[in-house]
Amino acid sequence: MVNGQPKVDTTMVPGLDTRDSPVENWNGAYSGYYVRKFIDPSLNAQFIRQQVPWIFFRYAEILLNYAEASIELNELGDAVNVLNQIRRRAGMPLFSAGLDQAALRDEYRNERRIEMAFEEQRFFDVRRWMIAPTVLSKPAGGINIFLDGKSRTDPSTWKNYRYVRDTIQARAWDDKMYFMPIRLDELNRNGLLKQNPGY
């Protein structure tokens, strides 16, 4: 606060990290969204490489895998217990022990979608659960942020943005993508092998 007014960050210039940037339009996200997960906010990532190693397998994933197995075995108490460990750590409301198997499975899948976001899991989860047509056939959405003619260099004009949702990519799913094709040389080695459906 300066003289009772909020201090405006004059070092930030909105719109420079988009596809409409007058400086570097090649590296803006098509969706208008950016990821802060696993990013050290104290670094200027454009010029300084962060030293945070990529986590390939987290304890939360172990708990989620255990919860999924417990749900499929109808051991719902165990599943709720481990899911609540993850939610407790994040300060989220706990799951109720009164959920039936189908309801807990849906809650679990949403929990995994959120917890493992941007960790290269979702595509494989959706294929394993065989729910791809319902979740991967939807168009990918993005957002456009407009300054409505305001100046990019005058911070006093950065108060009112206009947000417009947009479709950035039409998507489709083909059921053959549940399985990879079997290589031709493998098929030639064994005449009893059949190619996966759709290939």
N, C-alpha and C positions, 0 to 999 in steps of 0.2 A: 504494500500500500504506500502510495506517495500522496501526501496531503489529503488523506481520506479517500483517494481514488485507487482502484486496482492498477497495479503496475502492468503495462503492456510489454510483452516480449518483442522488442524491435529487431531482434536478430532473426526471427522467423519470417520468411516470405512465403505466404501460401501460394500453392499452385505450381511450385518449382519441382515437385516430385510426382508430377502427373504426365500423361501422354500429351497434354497441351502445354508443357513447359517450354518457355523460350530458351532455356539453357540446356537441359538434358532430357529430351522427350523419349529417348530410346529405352530408358529403364523404369518408366512409370508403370504401375500395375494397371492392367486392363479393367479390373473391378473397382478401383478406387479405394480398396481396403489394403491395409498393410499389417504385418504381424509384429507384435512386440514380445511374444513368447520367446524365452531363452535369449533375449537381447539385454545387454548391459546398458541401462539408460544413461550411465555416467560417461559413456564414450561417444565421440562423434564418429559414427560407424562409416561415414563416407571416407574418412582419412585414416582411421585407426582400426586395425584388426583386433577384434576381441579375442580373449584367451580362454573363453568358456568352452570346454570340450563338448562335442555332441553326445548326448545320452542315448545309447542304443536300446537299453532295457531298463525301465524304471521299476521301482518297488510297486508303484500304483498299477503298473501293467500286470505284475504278478498277482496282486489282489483282484484285479478285474478278471484275469484268466480263471482264478479260483472261483470267483463268483459265478462266472458263466457255466463252469462245470457243475457247480452246486445247483444252479437253477435247472439245468437239464437233468440232473439226478433227482430233482424235486426235494432237495435239501435246502429249503428256502430260508431257514433260520441262519445257517452258515453264510448263505449269500448276502442276506441283509446285514449280518455282522461285519463282513469285510467291506461291503459297499459303504457302510456308515463310517468305517475307519477313514476312507478317502474323503467323504463329505465332512466329517468332523475336522480334518486337517484344513479343509478349505473354508470352514466356517459356514457351511451350508446346512439347511434343515435336514434332519435324519429321515431315512426311509422308515415307513411303518412295517411292523412285523405282520400285519394283517393282509398283505397283498397276496393274491393267488399267483400261480406259476406264470400264467400268460401276462398278467399286469406287471409282475416283477421283471419278466423278460423284456418287456417294452421299456420299463424304467432303466433297466441295466443297459440296454442298447443305446439309449439316449445319453446315459452317464458316460459310457465309453466314447461315444462320439465327441462329447465335450472335453473329457479329460485327456484324450489322446489327439486332440485337434493339432494339425500341422506336424504330426509325428509319423506320417506315411503308413497309417494303419487303416484308415477308413475304406479304401478301395478293397482291401483284402477281407475286412470284416463283412462288408456288404456282400461279397461273393460267397464267403463261408456261410452266411445266413440265408443266402439265395433270395435276397429282397431287392436286388438291383433294379428291376423294372420300375419299382415304386419310388426309389430314391435317386437313381442316376439318370432317369429320363426327363427330369425337370430341367428347364433352362437355367443356366448359371446366371445369377443376378449380381449386379454391381450398383454403384452409386456415383452420380456425378454431383460435384460440389461447385456451385457457381457463386461468384462474388457480386453478380448483378451490376457490372460496370464500375465497381468500386476499384480503387487503386491498390495494386499489389505492394506498393512501396509505402503507403500511408497507413500505419497501424490503427489509426482512429476509425478506419472504414472496415475493419475486420470483425465487426460484431455480429452482423446478420448475414448468414449464409443461406443459400437456397439449396436444398438437397432433393435430387430427383433420382428415383430408382430407375434402373435400366437393365435390360437383358443384354448380357455381353457375349453369350454363347448358347446356341441351341445344341442340345445333347440328345443322344439316342443310345439305346441299349439293345444289343443282340445277345440272345441267350447262349450262343456259342462261346461268348467271352467268359462264361463261368469256368471253362476248362481251356488249357493251352492245347494246341495241336500236337500230335505225336509226330516226331521227325520221320521223314521218309526212309532214312537209312535204318531206323528202328523197325518200321513196318516191313521193310524188305528182309530183315533178319528173321522175322517170325510171321509166318502166314496166318497164324491164328489171331494176331493183333488186329483190332478194328480201330479206324480213325475216330477221334472224338466227334460228336455230332456237330454239324455245321461246317466242317472243314473238308 
